[in-house]
Amino acid sequence: MTTIERCSGILLHITSLPSRFGIGDMGPGARLFADFLQSAQQRLWQILPLNPIHPNGDYSPYYSWSAFAGNTLLISPEQMVQDGFIEAGDLDPLPRFKARSADYRTATSYKNRLFDIAFRRFKAKSGRRTREAFGRFCQSNAAWLDDAARFKVLQGHFRNQPWQQWPDPIKRRRKSALRQIERHLKAEIQKEKFLQFLFDAQWRDLRHYCAEKEVQLFGDIPIYVNGDSADVWAHPDLFQLDDDLGPAAVSGVPPDYFSATGQLWGHPVYAWQQLQTTGYRWWLHRIGHNLDRFDWVRIDHFRGLVAFWEVPAHHTTAMDGRWTAAPAEEFLACLLRRYPLMPMVAEDLGVITADVREILQRFDIPGMRVALFAFGADFPHSPYLPHQIPPHCAFFTGTHDTNTVKGWFQSEATAVEKRRLKRYLGYPVSDGQVHWDLIRMVMQSPARMALVPMQDILGLGRTARMNRPGKAHGNWRWRVDPRRLTKALAHRLKQMTITYGRG
């Protein structure tokens, strides 16, 4: 594994960035935030998955129709103007977007209009260098791009019906049906490839800008993929499906800190025996694709690579599942042979059994700790307290799934937990300073990586949290006010970073 140097960073998803187009994107707001990170001497920028999102999943970055494609809503209109794909006048008229939250629906309608203009201009006026770059992109990404573009076009053609309900020849990918799709929907498929080309080019530009600021990008890989996705449609043999190609068993977790009935995620679980016979080719390709985009990656729900909670399809809760073993040792050995210095962090929160801990230790994979979990009934022996934390891990104040520090202190923490926090710090704790108290606790810990959600840097309450697990609607909307990214705030964070040897 890659050695972690002592450092710190901020968690802020791209959709939460400032932008005048209804949703954060890869344009000027992203560079503004990279500048803030540099001035605060932060070396990591952690984001959530970059994959396409869908209204059926409440626009969650963990609910996607492709494990490889990029979320084209993150394409910057201003960058499109700069790169010559549209003209400045094409940006008007600008809709009245929601001011303080991600306005996914309006942004989708607005950007689709711009994408139509850009594609028409690309076909009619693009120069040789641009066309050659597009051709190279399509060729080097053909293993996922062809099926992802087909799938996206077919989604629209069949009015967003799940692919299991498509006509049988297309559902089962008969060669004659695929050839017919290519003939009749060629222009639409080409457009989807073009949009992925735009996404890729803008992301590479942003990554280069961050590298110049000595900021590393820390990405997130969801362990599962959505059943209604290009990946399951293109590789049904790699998933546990029934005769109609629907899920035979689905993913989730048993009852835990977040939910008394567990979490029923509903993704089809992997057919690990079939993956073994291919040498884990699909997974290796997926990891490599993400390593091409990021400097570090987090494997979400890592324990599912060791043993996964398998729930019979059509159950309404995750309570009646079972743990099923996966070939973790063989898979990880294969993965690390391909990527011997893989910069990976395992999300190992919740109930972690001895087999998972053994795998993490054997392969020297750093895990995660969260300060908000430190003051429960196991205090002062909690594994989330600084004196219990190993250096080889990433320590967070909170995550995208937790409350903010201030929100936790005001509305979730019990009187006992507040007393424990006061005892541990050695001084009284107030609403106005509790976020800095926990940031300091994380910064001064032995953990080599210290990461803080932007909401905690700003000291925001529970209304600013990114996600509420188990709540189906209203998540993933929070956005940062650029006026809050002040020099004074960057200086305060920089001084703390230097003080605790993370600069």
Secondary structure by P-SEA (a helix, b strand, c coil): ccccccccbbbbcccccccccccccccaaaaaaaaaaaaacccbbbbcccccccccccccccccccccccccccccaaaaaaacccccccccccccccccccaaaaaaaaaaaaaaaaaaaaaccccaaaaaaaaaaaaaacccaaaaaaaaaaaaaaccccccccccccccccaaaaaaaaaaaaaaaaaaaaaaaaaaaaaaaaaaaaaaacbbbbbbbcccccccccccccccccccccccccccbbbbbcccccccccccccccccaaaaaaaacaaaaaaaaaaaaacccbbbbcccccccccccccccccccccbbbbbcaaaaaaaaaaaacccccccccccccccaaaaaaaaaacccccccccccccccccccccccccccccbbbbccccccccaaaaacccccaaaaaaaaaaaccccccccaaaaaaaaaaaccccbbbbccccccccccccccccccccccccccccccccccaaaaaaaaaaaaaaccc
